[in-house]
Amino acid sequence: MVKVSICVPAYKNPVGVERLLESIKVQSFTDYEVVVTDDSPDGSVEEVVRRAEVPGIVYVRNAVRKGATGNWNEAVRHASGEYIKIMHHDDWFTDRDCLARFVEMLEEHPEADLAFCGSRQVMLDGVGNRMGEEFDRAISDEHLKMISEDWRDLYIGDYIGAPSATIYRKGAPEYEEKLTWIVDVEFYMRLLQRNPRFVVSKEPLVSIGVSENQLTESCRTDGTLNIFEYGFVMQEFSLLSEEKYRQKFIQIALKYKMPFASLAPYGIPKKEYEKAAAKKRRDDFVSFVNDTWFVLQIRGENDKPNTIAFYKNMTRIISEYFKGSVLQEISPVDIQKYLVYLRTEYKGKLGKPLSAKTLRHQYGTLNLIFGYAEQQEMIAQNPMRKVNAPKKEKKPVDAMTKEQAERFFKLLPDCPMDFHCIMQLLITTGIRRGECMGLQWGDINEREGTMRVERSVAYTPESGVVISTPKTTNSIRTIPLMASTVALLQKYRKRMQAEHPNTILKNAFLFPNKDDVFLPRDPNSVTRRVKRFMKNNDFPDLSPHDLRHSCATLLLSQGADIKSVQEILGHADASTTLNFYVKSDLQQMKSATEKYAAAFNL
C-alpha cells in the first residue's frame, strides 16, 4: 500500500491540471499515487495526463458525467493509499516539501484523522493562468479555539478552508453529493463528529487558484441554493436548538433577501427572523478594513514586512476617503468615483498624483478587502466585480545595452571592493537588492561556483531593517556564479577576514552594517549608491532593480534559453520574465529580422 493517494477530480482545466502535476512531480516525498478522475467532455485533460510522465498515476475517464461532488468521490474510490490528499485542478503544491509536511502532521499525531494547513490564494484568469495577485491566509487563533472546543462551529464559517488544504486517513465518509457549495464544510463536520482531534499548520503548503469561472463563484450568489444547503446541514447535525446557528442561517437568508417562507421548513421561528431583519447589519467600513481585514489577512505571522508596509499605505488612502461609510452600503459607483478621485484630484505626500501602477494597486487592494467581506458573508456580493479596472500603462523596461554594459564592467574595478561585489552580483545574477543584502558567506559555494538565495532584507519605518524569506517560494533558489565573480568574492572574503580575524564568517553577512558583521545593511543604502554611480558616470538613471532587468536582457541576448533565465531570476512563470524583464534593442531586433529573412531566402 502506498502512503498517500493524491486524488485529482478534474473537469475541463488542462492548464490547471498540468500545473498541479508539475508541482507533484518535484515533491521530495515520493511514496504516493496520483488518481485523476476526468469529468470533461473532451480529451484535453487526458492529453495533459498522458504526457505528464508522473510516476504512479491512475487515469479514469468517467463514462457518464458525475458532477463536481460525484467526481470527488469517484477519485477517492480509486485511491489505495493510507492517506487521502484531495487536490483540485485549480490548486497546486506551493513548494517541493509540502507533501512531506502534510504526511508528517498525521505521522506525528496518530490520534488525529484530519490535518489542514494555511494556503496561498492566487488570482487566475479565465483559462487558468496566474494573474500575479496573491495573498496568504490561515486559520486565526480565535477560530482555531472555536472549532477545537466545538466542531459544530464550522457551520458559522469554513475556518478549515478548501479540500486541497487538507489530508485525512483512508476510511473517512464520502462527500455528500446532494451538496455543492458547502460540501466541504459538511464533510469536515462529519469527520470531526466521528473524531474531533485534528492537526493544523498555518504554513501555506498549497496554492489555491481563485477565478470567476469556478463553480463556487456561481454558488456564492445563489440564495435558493444557500438556503437549501445550510438548511440541510442544520437538520443533519440538529443545530436548530442553538441560537448562534439559527442566527447564522437567518443572516444568510437576509443576505440574499429570501422570504421567510423559504426558512419555515427548517423550523426557524418567524419572530426571530423578523427581529433580525429589523436589525440588519451595518458595519463601519474603515473599522472593518483596519481592525479585521488588515489584522487577519495581512498582518499574519508569515507575511513580509514590505507587504505589511505596502498594504498599510494602501489602506491609509482608502480609510481617508471612505471615513464614516457603511461596508454594506458601498456600491460599485462609489468605488468608481473613488478611483476617479485618485486619478484626478488626489495628491501624495510630495504633492504628486498617483502613478498608474499605484492606481492598479488600489484597485487590487479594494478587491481583496471586499472579496474577504464576501467570503465572511458580511456582504452579499463583491462590488468590485462591476468596477472597471484602471488601464495598465506599458512602461518601457529600463535595461543596459550591450555597449553600456561593456563600459559598466570596465568601471567596476575602480569602485570600493564591497560596492564592486554588490554591482557585479546585481547585474550578473539578477538578484534583488534585498536578496543581495541577505547573503551570508555560508550561501556562497566557491567550489561549485554557486550562490544560494534563502533570505531577503527589507527596511520599513516601523521595524527598521528586517530579515525575512524571499518574495516567493520560487525566489528561494541556487544561482550559478561566473568564475570572475567567484574570484572577486574570494578576494573580498580574504579582506573581510583580515578585518575580523577572530570571527567565523559563515553566518556573517557579505554586506553587513558598519557595527556588526552579523547584521545586514539597509537595502536603501544600496539604491542610493547605485543611483550616485549611474549619475557620476553618465549612465541612464538606473536602479538596482533595473540591473536585474539588465541581467535578464543580457543573458537572453547572449543566447540563454528563457527557462534558465526564469530559474535564475526566481520567477514562477516564464511569462513574467518575458513581459517585464526582457528588453530588445534595435540592433537585436534587426538581427532577428535578418536571421528570419535568411532562413527563407527573402
N, C-alpha and C positions, 0 to 999 in steps of 0.2 A: 504493500500500500504506500502510495506517495504521501508526503506530509501535507501538501496544500493543493487544493483544486482551485485554480483561478477561473471563475465562471464569467463568461462574457456574453450576455444576451445582446445580440446585435440587430440593428434594423436600419438599413439604408444610410450608413455613415462610413464609407470606406476610408475617408481622411482620418476620422477619429480612431477607427479600428487599427489602422496602420500605425498611428502614433502610440496607441496603447501597446500593441505587440512589440514595437521597438523598445518601449520602456520596460517590458517584461524580459526581453532578451538580454538586457545588460544587468539584470539583478544578480547580486552576489550570492543570494540564496537560490539554489538550483533544484532542490527536491520538490518539484511541482509538476503538475499537468495543466494544460490550458484547454478549457472546454468552451468552444464557440458555438452557440445555437443561433441560427440565422433565420430571422423572420422576414427578410427582404423579398420583394417581388422580382428582383433581378439578381444577376450574378456578381455585382460589384464587390460585395464583401467577400464572397468566396474567392475571387481572384486575389484579393489582398492577402487572405489567409494562406492560399497556396504558395505565394511567392515569399512569404514572411520567413520561412525556414526556422520556426520556433520549435525547439525540441519538446516532445511530449504533447503535441497539440491534437485535440479531437475536434473535428468539424462536423456539425449536424445541421443539415438544411431542413427546416420544418416543412413537411408536405402540405400542411394547412396552416395558415397564419394563426398564431396563438394569442396575439395581442401582447402588450407590454408585460403585464404581470405573469401571464401564462408562459412567456418566453423566459422570465427569470426562473420560474420553477423548472422548466424544461432543462435549463443549463445545470441546475443543482442535481436533478435526477440522474444526469450522466456523470456526475462527479464521483470519484473513488477516493479522494483524499481524506485525511484525518480532519483537516481544517478546510472550511469553505470561505473563499475570498471572492466576493462579487466585485466585478469591475465593469461599470457601464461604459459603453462605447465612446462617450464624450470625455471620459476621465483617463488618467494615467498616473503611474508612479512618479513621485517628484524626483527621486534620485535612486542610485543603484542599490542602496542598502535598505530601502523601505520595506520590502517584503520580509527581509530578515528581522527587522524590528517588530513587524506585525507578529511573526512567529514567536519571537522572544517574549512578547507580552503574555501569550497563552501558555508558553512553556514554563515561564516563571510563576504563573498563577493558575495552577491546575484546578483550583476551586471555582474558577470563572468559566462561563461558556461563551461570553461575548467580550470583545475588545474593540475599542474605537479610538480614533485619533483626530487631530485638527486637520484642516485642509487648506489648500491654496485655491481660491476662487479666481478663475481665468475667463475673461470675456472672449467668446468665439463669434465669428461672422456666420453668415447663412450657410456656408459649405463646411464649417467646422475648423477653419483656420484661426489661429490666435490673433487677437487684435491688440495685444500689448497691455491692456488694463487688467490688473490683478491685485488681490489682497489676501492676507491670511486670516482665517477665522478658526476659533477653537472654543470649546465649552467654557463658560465662565465658572469661577469658583462657586458663585451663588447657585447657578443651575446644576452644577455637579452635586452640590449638597442636597438640592431638591430631589433629584432622582435617586440619590443614594439612600435617602430617607423614605421615599415613596415613589416607586417606579411609575405609578399611575399619573404622576405629574408630567409625563411625556405628552399627555393629552393637551396640556396647556401650551406646550411648544416642543418642536422637534429639536431638542438640545443635542442629540447624538449626531444628526446630520445624514448625509447621503449614504446609501448602502456601500458605495465604494470606499468609504472611510471606516468600514467595519471588517472584522474577521470573526468567525464563530465556529464552534465544533460541529462536525457532522452529526446528524440526528435531530437537528432543530426542526421545528414545524415548517411547513411550506408557507409561501406568501399567499395572502387572501386574494383570490382572483376576482372577487366582487368589487375590490377597491382599485383605484388608480392614483389618486392624489396623495393620500396619507397611508398608503400600503406599507411603507417602511416603518412608520410610527406604530401601526397596529402590530407588525411583526416584532419590533423591539419589545413592545408591551407584553406580548405572549411569551417571548423568550425570557424576559425578566420575571414574569409571573411564575414561571417554572423554576428559575434560579436567579435571584435578584443580584448576585455578585457579578461584577464586571471589572474590566481594566481599561484605563484611559491614558492616552498620551496626547499632550497638547501640540506636539510637533506635527507640522503639515506633511504627512507621509504620502498624501495623494493630492493631485491637482484635479479640481472639479471644473469641467467646462460648462460655461453658462451662456445660453443664447436664447433668442426669442423664438426660435423654431422648435424648441423642445416641447414635449407633451405637457410637462409641468407648467409651462407658461400659459397654455390654454386652460388648464385646470384652475390656475390661480384666479381667473376672472369668472368662473362658472359657479354662481351661487347655488343652483339646484344640486350640482354635484357635491359641493362642500357640505350642504345640509345633510344629504344622504350619508356621506362617508363619516362625518363627525357624529351623526346620529347613530350610525351602525356601531361605531366604536364605543359610544356612550352606553348603548344597550348591552354590547358584548361583555363589557367589564363592570356593569352595574354602577355607573358613575352618577346617576341621576340624583341620588340622595345627598350628595355633597355640593354645597353652594358654589365653590370655586369652579367646578366642572360645568355646572349649569350655566354660570356666568360666561364661561368660555364659549359655550355653544350659542348663547344668546348674542354675544358680541359678534360672532361670525354671521349670524342672521342679520344683525343691524348693519354690518359692514356691506353686505350685498343687498340691503333694503328688502329683505324677504318678509312676506306677510306672516302673521302669527300662525295662520293655518298650516304653514309648512313645518312648524315646530310642534304643533299639537300632538301628532302621532308619537312623539318621543317623550311625552309626559311633562313638558315644560309648563309651569303654572302661568296663566295669562297675566295675572297681576305683576308677577316678577318680570315678565317680558316688557310690559308697559312701563314699569318703573325704570328699567334700564334704558328704554327708548327715550324717556324724558331726560335722562342724564347722559345723553350721547357724548362720547369722548371728545375733549378739546385739549390737546397737548401744546404747550408752548414750544414753538419750533426751535428757538435758539437753545433752550434748555435741553431739548432732545438731542440736538447736534453736539453740544459741548459736554453734557453730563451722561449721555447714553451712548450715542453712536461713536464719538471720539474715544471715550473711555474703553468701551467693549471691543470695538473693531480696529482701532488704530493704535492706542497706547497699550498694546499687548506685549507680553514678555519676549516674543520673537521678532518684534518689529525693529527696524533700524532707526537710529537717531535721526538720520536725514529724512526718513519717511515721516516720523513724528513731527519734525520741524516743518516739513513741506505742508502736511495737512493742517497743522496749526495755523500756518499763514493763509491757506485757502479758506479755512472756516472763519478766520478773523474778518475777512471781507464779507463773507456770506452773512455772518452774525450782525454786522453793522447795518446791512441793508434790510434784513428781514426781522429786525428787532420788533417785538410785540406781535408777530404773526403767529397764527394757529397752524400747526402742522397739517391738520386735516382740511384746512381751507385754502392752502396754497395751490393755485391752478397752473396749468401749462402756460397760460397767458402771463401770469405773474412772473414766472421764471423767464419767459422770453423777454419781458420788459427789463428784468434784471440784467440779462446778457446784453441788451441794447445799451443800458446804463453803463455797464463796464466798458463797452466799446466806444461810447461817445462822450461820457461825462467823467467817469472815474479817473482820478489821478493818484499814483502811488506815492511813496514817501519822498521821492525825488521830484515829484510833480510831473512824472511821465505817465502817459497812458499805458494800459496793459498790452503786452505783446499778444500776437495771435496764438502763440503756444500756451501762454498763461490762460487765455480765454478758454482754450480747449481743456486745460486742467480744471478750470472752474466748472465747466460742463460735466466733466468726468466725476468730480467730487460730488456734485449735486446728484448725479445718477447713483453713486454709491450710497449716499445718505437716504434718498427716497427709496432705493431698492431695499435697503435694510429695514426701513419703516414698513414697507410692504411685506417683507419676509416675516416680520414680527406681528403682522396683521394689525398695525396701527393705522394704516390707510388701506383703502380698497384697491387702489391701483397706482403704480408709479407714474406720476405726471410727466416725467422726463420722456416717456415714450412718444409724447405728442409735441416735443420740443425739438426744433431743428438744431443740429449740432453746428458749432462755428466751423466755417470752412477752413480746411488745412492749407496754409500757405507754404508752397515749396520754397525752401531756402537753400541756396547753393551750399554744398559741403565745402568747408574750408580745409584744404589739404595742400601739402607741398607738392610742387612739381619735381621731376627728377633733377633738374638743374638747381633748384633751390636746395634740395636735399644734399646734393654734392657739396655745395658751399657750406651748408649747415654742419656736415660731418667734419669739414676741414677746420671749422672754428672751435669745435668742442674741446680739443686738447689744451686750448689756452684758458679754459674755464677752471675754477676750483674743482678738485677731484670729485667731491661729493655731488656737485651740480653736473659735472660731466657724466657721472654714472646715472643720475636721475634722467637726464636728457636722452642718453643712449637707450636706457630701458624703455622710456616712453615711446620713442619712435621706432625701435626695432622689435618690441614685443607687443605693442598695442595695449599695454597695461594701463588701467585707470589710475589717476593721481592718488586716490585713496588706497588702492591696492598697492601702489608703489611705496607709499608711506607705511603700509602694514607689513612689508617684507622684513623677515628676520633672517639672520645668517644661516639658520638651520633649514631655511627654504631653498637655499642655493646648493645644488648638487654639481660641484665643479667637475667631478669625474665623468658624470653622464652628460654634462653640459645642459642642464635643465633648471627650471625655476618653478616652485610650487606656490600657487596663489591660494591662500586659505583664510585671509582676513583682510579687512579694509578699515581705514581710519577716516573719521569724519569730524567736523567741527560744528557745534551748534552753540548759540549764545547761552542756552540753558545749562548745558552739560560740559562745555569746553571740548577738548579733544577726547574722542570716544573710539574705542576699538570694537568692531563688530564683524560679522561674517560678510562676505562679498554680496553684491547686489542681488544675484540669483544663484540657484544651485548650479547652473551651468557655468557660473563665474568661478567656481572652485575647480581649478584646472592646473595641469602641468604644461609649461611652455618651454620649447627649445630655445636655447641661447646661442647666439653667434659666438664663434671662437674668440673674436676680438672683444666681445662683451665679457666673456669668462675671464680673459686675461686682464681686462680693466678692473673687474671686481676683485680678482686675486690681489692686484696691486693696492686697491683701495682697502681691502681687508688687512693686509700687512701694515699699512699706515695706521688704521684704526686700532689694531692690536698693540702697536708700539705706543700709541697714546693712552691705552688702557692695559698695561702689562699684566696686571693681576686679575683680569676679567675673562671669564669663559664667554665667548661671543655667540655661542649657538642660539641663545634666546634673546640676544640683543638685536635691536632694530638696525637695519642698514643705514637709515637716515633718522637718527634719534634727535630729541630736543637737546639743547645745549647743556642741560643739567644732569641728565640721566640716560645712559645708553639703553635702558630697558623701558623707556617711554618714547612713543613715536612723536614725530614732528607734525605740526599743524599743516594739513594739506594746502590751506590757503596761502602759506608762505611760498609753496612751490609755484602756484599760479602767478604770484607777484614776480618771482624771479624769472619765470619763463617769459612773461609779458615784457619785462625790462630787457631781457636778452634780445627778443624779437625787435623791439624798438631801436635799441642801440646798434643793431646790425642790419637795419633796413630790410627786415623781413615783414611780410604781412602780419597783422595783429592776431597771431595765433595763440590759442590757449593750450594747456596740457591735453584737453580732450581733442583738440584739433590735431595734435601729434598722434593720437590714437587713430583718427581718420587717415592721417598721412601714412601710417604703418600699413593699414589695410590696402590703400590705394597703391602704394609702392610694391607691396608683396604681389598683388594681382598683376601689376604692370610688368613684373619680372617673371611671370608665368606660373605663380602659385595657383592651385585649384581653390575654388570657393569654399569647399568643405574644410580644408586645412585652415584657411583664414578665419572661418567661422569658429573653429575649435580654439584657435589662438586667442581670439577676442573674447571667447566665452559667451557667444550668442546661442540662444536656444534654437533659433531658426535662421537659415541662410538668407531668407528674405530681408531680415534686419541688416545683415552685413551688406547686401547689395543695395538696398534702398537708402540707407542712411550713412554708410561709412565708405562708400566707394565713389570716387570721382575720376572721370576720364578727361584728360586734357585734349586739346585739338589735335595734337600730334598723334596721340594714341588712337583717336577716332579715325584720323586719316590712314594710319597704318592698318587698322581693322578693315577699312573700306578697300584699301589696295589689295589686301590678302583675299577678300571676297571676290574682287574683280579677277584676280589672277587664277583663282580656283575654277572659274567658269569661262576663262578667256574673253572677258568682257572689255 
